[in-house]
């Protein structure tokens, strides 16, 4: 089985995130906006015979438990699920890469910001605007 749906659980056993994945996604902290739980005992994984079935399960679980952001439940998911991008085309990958590069702060600006904050903290200089 290649695709699965997973739930991340709080210490009390209630879910706080539902996702669809393959490979190591359920255990990967880098590709999520929400932090993965520590320890595999707080991650439930259910395998499915197809990606479509895993998406259906993801949507069902998000609907069942509800979302915090819209006041319907306990999950931190920001969407209703089912819209993941599994195998993007080269054009889509290029578009995502370009968008990600626009979100990063250029190094000279970042360096200037850090120096400004350090001056404020250590030299008690006012923060420049």
Beta strands, then each sheet from edge to edge (+ up, - down):
strand 1: 3-9
strand 2: 15-22
strand 3: 43-48
sheet 1: 2+ 1- 3+
end
